[in-house]
């Protein structure tokens, strides 16, 4: 991404020095080997802390811009979604609640692009950078600050006493602007530390919340995992009894395969898959046999793009061979091995090709779409 490239250009060599310890956080200041930094733009700083929660829970909390944020982020005054670019990128408007002589200093607000991604190890990266937007112009009574770079790095740690632990790094380099106090180093540093202290508020929020459940990214997959594990355990306990496979058993087998194909599930899901590694091949075989026996009338589905099986055809669609893709094997947790995907679990029945002079967003949300 260009965003990451810009970050690398802004910080040619990343060396950090411990600036202070506050509220159980280690706050670092970046040592940048450059000849010049703008007076109003201080050095980048980051706060590092440990939160007793899963990476998924921390990520869900960071992404929320509702009233829950008032309970852990003291620098948050208000915020809203300006534009949702795609599933990983959005434009946000954010008003800051700074406590540095509020009677004399004008409040600050931000308009920035937020991008997130999930890594294979279960960690999350959330990136911020200021962006101008036509629907988010300067607001009366506020000074528009500028985020040079910032974000969260959410990484899993080994659990302790049965409790999940996550390392949260919050990095920020911001230009608070302003014709006067924006050039005072004490103002810049105080406000920046105030922003970074949200990690401590996050830690205390999880500590003092008894019942919490972060919404999974794909709730259906969680239910499928539970059903698959229950079916595998039940079949494992049977002795010399082989009943005829039912629809429910075969559906569970399909779900087990789906979980094995998902490259983004957390470590807890990988531990659950150990129950089904011995019987996964048998379930998959039964599912394929039953699927071959089912007959579905595909004539009720139609699209404006024809279906052609030839590789050299144009303006058409076809289904690729599943062996062209590699997925995690049942021994992936031990040797990181991958195997050909094999037969697909679902069939593509029709394709619609949309053309327009401008970009089309959220096609599946439109009224009358088959996905509804």
DOMITOR-37019 format. One record per residue: residue in one letter; z, y, x of N, C-alpha, C, CB in turn. Coordinates in steps of 0.001 Angstrom, whole numbers, plus 500000, padded with zeros to 6 digits. Atoms other than C-alpha are relative to their C-alpha. Glycine has a CB too. Layout:
DOMITOR-37019
AZYXZYXZYXZYX;...
***
This chain:
DOMITOR-37019
X500000498810500832500000500000500000500000501234500863501197500008499061;X500010498744499266499375503527501068501395500568500107499077501003499334;X498633499486499951502974504290500229500722499471501231500771499618498726;X499328500586498845504219501877502876499417500549501293499886498472499972;X500594499441498797501744503212505396500518501395500265498490500018499888;X499470498657499824502964506729504772501421499961500514499939500771498696;X498639500129499496506517505578505324500003499709501487500746498904499252;X500048500333498584505576504078508641499602501209500831499030498852500243;X500398498815499261503923507323509666501132501011500053498763500625499374;X498899499048500026506957509360508618501134499587500903500506500166498602;X498932500505499146509332507145510592499381499105501068501074499224499168;X500709500793498996507504506046513752500874498939500640499451500899501066;X499079500972499425510582504321515221501308500087499229500223500254501530;X498823499991500858513449503306512995501210499532500795499784499108498757;X498727500294499361516800503488514757501078500704499194500016500453501505;X498950499467500859519997503991512799501302500116500780500192499112498757;X498683499773499414523359505381513849501007500141498866500005501268500920;X498963499918501024526540504945511854500520501432499924501158499009500299;X499578498612500201527343508352510416501452500071499535499088500694498980;X498629500027500489530520507584508476500176498800499089500357501311499258;X499646501029500969532308505012506340500719500686498839500895498877500651;X499457499310501159533083506163502820499894499099498783499267501336499757;X499961500799501228534127504345499636499548498559500234499126500644498933;X500382501370499692533652500987501330498550499831500396500282499142498842;X501402500045499604530100501856502376499845500437501445499148500884499082;X500414499498498697528547502221505781498798500909499788499664498829500988;X501057499014500180526419505356505784499385500297501361500545501303499332;X500719499855498740523790505552508524499101501228499942499172498733500309;X500949498907499830521715508443509814498895499526500931500698501282500559;X501131500486499209518259507762511164499748500907501197498737499907499133;X500366499286498784517414508746514716498488499939500126500706499394501266;X501458499945500009513795509865514654499517500645501281499478500774498769;X500546499480498752511860510369517876498738500814499710499694498845500988;X501103499071500253509706513276516748500404501360500537499647500079498473;X499734498685499420509393516761518112500471501015498971498765500518500682;X499710498950500980509784518606514815500286499374498644498823501001499896;X499702500325501386511397518158511409500131501306499229501300499136499881;X499822498780500782511179520782508633501474500327499838499337499861498628;X498597499589500069514381522803508472500644499568498692500117501511500160;X499433500327501298514835522134504777500043498507499732499222500679498923;X500038501448500200514199518392505132500845499336501073498539499462500034;X499119500635499038517093516595506787499528498610500365501400499940499461;X500331501351499577517043513235508449500269499014498866500804499614501255;X499776501040500996516856510094506390501374499379500210498896498920500073;X498702500657499958520170508445505551499967498806499054501146500988499621;X499916501161500877521049505122504022501442499530499911499087498863500502;X498686500587500243524142503495502536499832498498499840500679500624498742;X500046501458500041524822499782502957501323499501499444499719499395501415;X498805500556500614527268497926500747499723498616499446500513500918498896;X500088501348500552527970494488499284500489500037498561500828498983500848;X499692500027501425527984493937495525500144498547499569498897500727499164;X499779501356500499529397490827493848499188499798498723501516499739499739;X500927500247501101526389490141491649498742499392500594499678501318499200;X501262500544499537523031488438491860498988501122500217499459498972499001;X501051499007499768519930490249493084499338500409498689498948499450500973;X500628499693501288518487490009489577500831500995499210499800498724499183;X499132499082500740521504491744488045499978501399500604501431499468499973;X500035498693499343521502494524490631498668500691499736500235499854501517;X501322499419500240517768495040490209499878500545498578498909498957500253;X500068499538501386518042495275486423500810501273499808500501498912499049;X499172498806500137520834497844486764499331501215500637501372499768500630;X500667498890499311518867499966489247498829500534499179499509499553501384;X501194499593500731515799500031486999500316500710498689499142498801499724;X499660499404501295517667501225483910500233501503500146501252499321499402;X499835498547500023517554504933483051500690500441498715498639500703500139;X499327499675501250519724504814479917501435500433500273499974498797499041;X498622499551499865523376505654479285500839499168500939500639500016498680;X499238500833499062524555502759481464500074500634501379499378498611500105;X500022499410498659523609504762484542501128501006500196498659500675500256;X498884499068499877526345507310483774501267499304500499500269500671498660;X498795500740499658528898504550484471500081499649501478500074498748499184;X499946500368498579527928503973488110499303501008500921499375498640500193;X500723499021499183525680506848489313500475501397499626498454499869499806;X499445498676500300527577510146489473499000501120500237501234500244500834;X501017498976499751524440512001490615498944500051498900499328499749501337;X500998500090501066522526511130487426500412500882498825499820498532499537;X499768499159501173522286513752484681499115499604498829499766501453500348;X500933500360501063519205512730482722498758499413500648499642501234499104;X501225500583499483515997510780483122499159499425498880500313498928501025;X500914500555501003512954509558481248498743499476500688499632501069498929;X501260500550499519509737507627481694498864500954499655499742498599499395;X501139499109500211506697509870482141498732499198499739499804500923501212;X501191500836500161503982507232482549500258498645500637498746500676500630;X499934501352499450503910503477483033498611499630500501500513498967498933;X501310500257499406501053502853485440499632498530499850499985500408501484;X500178501436500184501404499057485515501376499361499997499088499383501116;X498720500688500067504087496408485540500912500253501176499771498560499882;X499196499757498810505285497440489009500120501478500357499418499255501159;X500036498585499626504612501182489109500201500864498767498667500354500696;X499742499078501103505881504010486924500299501385500565501179499499499116;X499672498618499672506228507807487015501241500382499197498797500970499695;X498727499693500642509777509016486252500366501459500219501111499086500535;X499392498678499871511489512332485625501507499816500064499594500942498813;X498592500261499689515052512548486977500692501334500282500140499025501224;X499188498814499747517634515326486786501256499597500761500367500717498674;X498868500305499137520326515371489460501234500781499568499659500309501458;X498703499367500267524000516122488906500706500175501341500876499141498995;X499407499727498699525113517726492182501292500793499820499007500768500906;X498675499380500151528697518896492735500281501032501094501088498925500017;X499820499022498920528118521466495517499868501399499409498957499778501155;X499965498658500593529154524838494032499006500131498838499693501059501071;X500977499977501100527395524236490691499879501354499314500370498969498977;X500081498677500627528209527766489518499063500939500756501387500621499914;X500834499136499170526167529245492368498630499401500299500708500298501290;X501231500680499600523487526644493081499278499482498759500304498837500984;X500792500483501125520696525895490630499904498474500052498588500638500009;X500144501466500009520438522246489519498609499581500468500268499441498589;X501260500546499491517697520037490947499487498899499074500183499452501436;X500620501110500714515253517689489274498895499407500862499441500462498628;X500988500751499225512688515163490503498924499460499070500671498845500782;X501081500751500627509329513769489460499415499107501085498900500954499364;X500372500904498916508529510669491472499386498726499442501219499666500870;X500569501294500328506627507419491450500948498927500514498570499833500607;X499117501113499635508711504237491492499184498711500006501213499889499011;X500708501272499842507242500998492781500997498929500401498860500114501056;X499088501086499645509011497638492976499206498720500236501062499785498890;X500570501326499772508249494160494221501133499012500245499005500013501201;X499043501077499760510049490829494497499450499091501082500290499199498700;X500421500830498884509889488801497705500310498534499725500680500455501291;X499826501437500199509810485033498056501441499548500188499109499242500947;X498612500394499768513423484922499264500936500475498892500473500543501329;X499169499535501101514658486440495986500460501433500120501175499136499878;X499597498605499822515148489957497353499034500927499261500054500363501504;X500795498984500691513870493101495657499894501247500870500622500349498621;X500218498719499334512423496304497085499541500995498946498951499877501163;X500349498929500930512314499496495002499750501260500826501136500230498926;X500399498856499186510487502490496510499820501238499131498703499693500764;X500150498713500674510547506178495515499167500932500875501388500631499688;X500657498898499301508290509063496434499542501022498971498798499494500857;X500335498943500949507707512414494755498503500027499724500464501360500529;X501393499956500431504502512852492814499855501078498931499530498610499462;X500303499021501040503004515692490783499313499309498825499109501138500559;X500574500601501199502113514806487204499762501089498968500925498891499430;X500365498968500968500406516816484492500987500087498842498612499735499463;X499037500010501100503014515785481911501433500208500466499903498700499248;X498648499802499457505967516597484165499971501195500950500515498709500741;X500047498795499195505652520163485360501383500555500273499157501040499322;X498699499380499714508434522458486624500736500351498710499817501264500861;X499164499745501165511308522816484168500781501292500197500959498820499747;X499224498755499868512995526175483465501465499709500273499869500856498733;X498604500181499639516415526442485052500246498938501039500774499678498804;X499858501064499010515742523693487616499087500282501190499674498617499377;X500795499942498779514501523615491195499463498599500265500844500531501217;X500628501304499806512037520773491802500174499552501453498496500052499622;X499802500576498673513288518776494792498854499039500320501368499269500084;X501104500844499547510959516574496821500565498819500787498991500813500869;X499582501225499316511680512966497802498929499634501020500236498827498984;X500938500404498951510012512323501148499816498488500001500490500477501379;X500022501458500100510901508625500976501380499549499556499593499330501361;X498713500511500456513619506540499407499822498705499234500712501032499131;X500051501227500774514526503436497485501181499098500273498731499265500285;X498966501015499872516650500304497334499411498748500638500623499673498625;X500314501317499457516554497090499353501122499066499573499839500032501571;X499004500871500618518377494344497423499785498594500535499904500032498434;X500172501277499306518926491170499479501149499058499663499914500215501526;X498929500959500314520860487976498632500819499647501235499411498726499391;X499091500490498974523884486898500683500595498678499542501116501035500298;X499342501244500361525746483610500790501192500286499096500445499234501258;X498895499808500936528200483246497927501332499741500692499843499076498777;X498660500151499455531912483475498647500960499715498853500433501269500791;X499070500423501053534555481660496574499288499826498660501138501016499856;X500754500242501217531852480759494074499412501231499358500853499331499032;X500514498758500567530861484385493488498731500420500737501067501118500073;X501235499537499333527321485643494160500237501324500699498845500143498984;X499865498774499222526997488400496739498606500511500362500858499761501283;X501283499363499726524168490857497311500220501217500882499283500398498687;X499963498799499168523600493401500051499033501030499424499641499669501484;X500794498915500571522349496710498666499888501112501035500633500532498672;X500268498868499116520746499298500947499278501078499194499152499563501244;X500593498862500715519998502698499436499601501047501031501000500604498938;X500531499056499014517762504887501617499442501218499280498904499335500881;X500505498778500619516892508495500878499743501059501066500993500527498944;X500315498788499247515172511393502612499417500986499003498999499716501196;X500336499096501085514957514384500311500037501441500483500957499805498822;X500026498559499773514054518051500509500442500654498698498566500504500450;X499436499414501212516256519883497999499417501359499661501481500120500141;X500705498736500246514092523007498247500992501151499806499086499872498761;X499154498825500183515458526414497299499802500994501133501468499593499909;X500258498969498996515073529725499119501221500308500862499531501262499324;X498794499656499252518692529955500316500752498786500498500907500830499153;X499133501108499599521029526985500294499205498797500472500898499596498851;X500804501117499536518129524613500907499922499908501507498630500100499441;X500045499990498545518303525627504575501382499834500627499371501282500484;X498648500196499478522063525055504906500209498512500249501078500560499014;X499852501435499729522655521698506669501131499366499205500238499775501475;X498871500571500735526015521209504947499613499676498566501190500960500016;X500451500248501372524353521474501528499126498760499937499234501212499456;X500890501151499978521646518962502397500777498701500198498958500161501101;X499281501227499674524024516424503909500986499619498906500730500155501321;X499032500297501051526686516729501208499312499397498778500764501269499605;X500705500501501176524182516212498400499390498623500255498912500983499581;X500595501290499684522505513318500184501050498896499988499307500053501359;X498916500988500038525808511485500712500448499763498565501195500464500862;X499645500139501410526604512165497063499031499062499280500013501372499316;X500985500900500592523372510408496070500213498560500450498593500453500359;X499851501352499454524021507434498357501257499308499500500019500050501510;X498759500596500489527518506903496937499814499231498705501035501066499802;X500249500789501204525888505395493868500130498504500263498617500307499450;X499819501417499670526028502060495722501450499586499778499582499721501462;X498590500294500246529834502225495602500286499947498506500896501049500673;X499827500051501444529687503029491904499429498736499398499361501197499361;X500592501249500462527416500051491387500921498816500283498642499780500663;X499086501086499637529834497775493227501198499956499061500475500160501448;X498845499960500894532788498931491109499612499657498568500653501374500044;X500439500305501363530760498633487914499946498495499780498622500626499719;X500054501453500131530106494948488530501394499388500108499077499403501066;X498651500544499839533716494370489627500803500112498717500727500714501127;X499189499735501181535154495824486422499325499592498700500345501450499943;X500692500467501196532645494316484006500183498498499892498489500376500034;X499696501422500155533843490950482686498769499215499575501119499804498982;X501137500729500540530843489876480649498735500802500244500187499712498494;X501275499357499734527409490743481921498942498923500139500066500887501272;X501120500933499879524072489029481757498728500807500136499920499033498777;X501258499285499775520936490490483300498868499252499317499712500161501517;X501119500616500674517850489844481229499032499438501025499300501003499082;X500946500569499044515573487426483116498624500607499823499928498485499848;X501341499430500060512076488567483958499131499230499013499353499999501390;X500762500826500923510632485652481976501006499144499234498931499113500753;X498947500744500699513252484528479395499561498612499590500447500759498782;X500447501308500451511083481649478171500146498968501099498557500062499530;X499909500935498892511062480076481612501421499512500204499489500640501267;X498614500422499861514875480005481682500318498906499008500948501179499810;X499774501022501003514966478049478423499284498714500363499548500486498639;X500744501182499600512318475720479730500724499237501095498610500383500465;X499272500654498915514379475014482838501153499186499457500513501028501003;X498853500698500556517459474077480825499564498751499259500783500914499073;X500472501151500749515469471784478534499508498908500931498897500408499042;X500517500981499059513779470113481478501118499260500705499104500669501016;X498885500629499298517057469468483304500734499034499091500965501057500532;X499296500867500938518719468022480197499220498717499763500239500724498674;X500817501182500233515803465671479562500005499084501214498571500400499650;X500006500814498785515736464506483187501318499278500192499703500861501215;X498696500640499872519491463832483236500137498841499021501118501018499772;X499868501040501011519307461852479997499186498769500382499559500524498631;X500834501135499622516469459711481260500542499293501232498575500455500251;X499447500594498792518207459157484598501175499084499679500434501089500970;X498826500794500361521326457756482861499637498744499234500954500827499181;X500392501197500732519350455201480823499789498848500979498717500257499172;X500141501183499139519353451672482251499138498973499288501392499392500364;X500914501011500498516415449323481647499555500263498569500642498650500089;X500482499654501334515459451146478453498872500997500176501147500585499094;X501169499144499848511998452658478274499432500297498622498930499336500911;X500556499660501309511401454295474866498643500667500152500956500918499227;X501304499340499999508023455637473892500175501483500239499255499755498677;X499857498561499721507501459157475227499750500822498746499030500437501116;X500122499124501163507997461821472558499408501326500425501366500212499317;X500547498680499708506543465272472254500994500845500744499580500699498730;X498986499177499352509850466795473297500131499638501470501345499845499297;X499878500422498607510058464699476474498822500502500818500096498473500095;X501168499553499261506510465501477467499980501502500173498745499551499310;X499928498548499852507036469172476785500952500373501107500431500659498696;X499060499721498921510032469071479085499361499726501347501269499167499839;X500679500276498750507867467459481743499086501131500407499220498726499895;X500868498869499681505379470270481479500802501176500513499192500414498780;X499176498865499595508153472788481778500524499826501404501154500190499040;X499538500237498639509453471115484922498916500335501005500444498554500170;X501103499678499110506013471415486481499811501505500100498714499336499521;X500151498545499977505838475069485458501023500644500905500120500572498600;X498977499422499141509107475803487188499695499727501459501373499454499638;X500328500297498617507847474043490318498877500891500492499617498539500155;X501096499146499595504748476254490295500428501439500184498899499926498998;X499589498591499919506668479504489953500510500291501396501089500332498941;X499621499669498627506892481008493428501021501108500085498794500386500781;X499119498838499980509269483780492381501368499705499412499367501138499250;X498703500287500612512312481934490914501105500116501033500007498599499367;X498867499808499114515759482525492388500456498680500585501145500672499263;X499491501190499352517640480088494576500746499107499025500900500379501149;X499268500811500958519731478968491612499061499083499233500774500886499036;X500970500853500654516584477656489945499544498890500948498801500826499518;X500383501035499051515668475809493145501054498904500057499784500600501391;X498949501002500018519051474079493063499899499134498753501370500664500074;X500113500765501227518476473053489453498846499019500069499826500927498817;X501159500872499932515113471528490339500312498685500715498861500710500698;X499670501216499280516854468946492520500274498839499036501210500238500901;X499751501055500962517818467025489376498714499288499591500691500566498781;X501239500543500550514177466485488475498995499573501056499368501007499107;X500987500314498966512529465812491850499582498534499956500557500338501378;X500315501416500002512730462018491484499071499585498881501246499215499912;X500761500400501176511079461901488058498877500965499665500914499871498822;X500984498962500324508764464884488244498596499428499890500025501102501053;X501334500565500043505661462849489015499746499207498736499775499131501193;X500152500793501217506277460510486077499830500891498778501202499079499813;X500123499078501127506792463370483642498622500652499986501096501076500062;X501298499330499916503650465088484885498881499066499549499738500490501434;X501023500962500388501605461921484416499987499803498497500224498665500703;X499911500171501446502881461415480864499466501225499265501444499730499587;X500461498774500654502185465043480007498480500074500009500594501237500690;X501455499943499915498606464769481217499356498977499065499543499760501442;X500556501014500878498008461526479284500022500460498553500762498696500148;X499908499537501380499246463055476054499074501182499754501438500381499661;X500845498823500154497379466291476656498544499595499846500164500942501194;X501368500468500123494148464343477090499741499425498618499700498961501065;X500166500597501314494771462608473758499940501045498892501124499036499731;X500000498967501021495255465867471847498614500621499885501051501077500318;X501283499370500250492180467395470272500228501283499214499046499044499240;X499852498697500637492085471079469385498615500569499744500849500970500878;X501272499394500359489229472737467565499927501393500611499824500060498458;X500117498729499300488203475551469902498964500928499376499653499756501437;X501029499161500617485497476869467587500577501234499320499215499194498995;X499390498845500660488005479222465977500237501150500969501313499600499351;X499834498950499000488232481183469251498627500469500470500851499499501198;X501286499454499568485406483487470247500237501273500796499074500278498786;X499949498784499202484769486270472732498596500518500232500711499750501337;X501324499416499776481937488588473709499416499637501355500074501496499875;X500506500443498701481542486931477132499746498500499926501005500346501154;X500311501428500139479775483528477261500710499144501044498502499783500101;X499390500976499102481250480418478857498894499189500663500992499068499234;X501015500717499237479017478983481601500692499316501166498866500960500496;X499349500766498939480039476245484054499295500121501346500074498552499606;X500721499892498730477461477085486727500672501029500900498521500380499759;X499349499103499049478854478694489869499170501247500279500274499269501296;X500867498872499662475837480972490375499647500854498788498733499497500648;X500299499225501205475816482376486828500652501379500085500486499251498735;X499480498637500012476492486041486074500394500390498584498961500991500563;X499548499466501290478236487950483275500490498882499085498868500781499314;X499456501115500768480124484870482120501354499631500585499032498775500009;X498707500446499484483391483036482656500038498485500047501157500541499136;X499793501432499865484470479567483710501410499750500491498964499374500958;X498653500382499577487662477694484565499924499407501401500641498985499001;X500009500476498621488333477170488255500758498681500118500611501052500937;X499310501257499731489411473824489641501415500286500482499229499159501043;X498612499762499618493203473678489922500305499649501438500901499229499113;X499751500376498611492965472066493358499619501101500982499241498740500335;X500292498861499129491669475366494717501241500818500305498950500887499366;X498759499262499817495246476658494490501085499043500477500425500708498689;X498899500798499475498346475431496280501317500547499453500001500006501559;X498700499637500569501835475424494756501096499262500771500064499658498469;X498869500633499323505277474428495942500150498537499584501293500763499700;X499754501406500289505920470711496227501463499801499628499618499116501206;X498615500276500389509112469006495063500927499982501210500086498667499260;X499188499953498780510293468989498705499937501375500663499537498925500987;X500169498671499408509617472719499220501315500555500537499417500962498973;X498705499471499560513327473486499541500383499484501378501087499638498997;X499612500615498734513491471241502615498973500250501103500195498509499811;X501013499887498947510162471479504446498959501089499731499301498680500169;X500912498902500329508393474472502785498558499519499796500038501051501102;X501339500548500177505443472220501948499426500393498641500023498474500143;X500705499692501234502825472994499303498902498975499771499414501425500041;X500972501014500385500415470748497415498966500637499076500696498787499309;X500981499481500964497222471261495365500581500043498594498729499141500012;X499415499800501327497994472508491878499614498903499022499578501339499446;X500402501049500922496022469791490121499533500560498665501141499038499781;X500465499604501331495233469944486408500846501147499475500046498808499022;X499311498842500549496093473208484720500759499607498735499003501136499703;X499160500282501160498709473310481972499449500607498716501396500514500243;X500547499331501172496832475645479636498503500219500196500725501347499742;X501446499809499966493168476150478760499644501419499585499297498984499087;X500566498715500388491270479420478656498900499737498981499450500785501242;X500916500331501088489349479427475367498976501094499742500778499733498739;X500944498918500269487687482855475159500345501200500863500011500387498503;X499827498806499174487194486087477104499286501166499329499458499772501446;X500598498752500471486557489627475879499868500961501175500852500635498858;X500268499050498924485017492176478227499918501397499382498675499636500772;X499944498645500530485934495782477489499350500970500990501465500414499707;X500624498961499191483897498722478754500325501362499395498461499787500094;X499695498655500463484854502378478553499763500968501143501459500100499477;X500208498968498982484284505633480375501293500395500687499362501224499383;X498705499695499411488009505953481082500836498732500071500731501093499191;X499145501162499787490797503596482087500650499554498690501077500315501047;X499383500571501192492157501274479382501317499357500421499051498957499303;X498678500532499682495880500540479527500556499226498808500964501138500401;X499237500751501014497988497972477635499084499477498884501110500893499394;X500941500524500992495090496209475913500697499020499064498808499317500693;X499336501010500826497348493390474694500937500615498971500772499042500876;X499102499353500958499577495889472905499259500634498826500820501052500701;X500757499345501058496759497218470739500050499182498708498545500212500439;X499930500643501305496853496450467048498785499108499788500098501050498880;X501069500950500232494810493396466121499704499091501165498785500717499641;X500229500866498840494932491830469594500565498613499734500635500606501273;X499543501370500222495259488033469593501344499724500653498977499023500521;X498714500204499323498214488318471980501178500395499125500042500791501295;X498925499599500900500231489933469178500396498855499074499581501218499180;
***
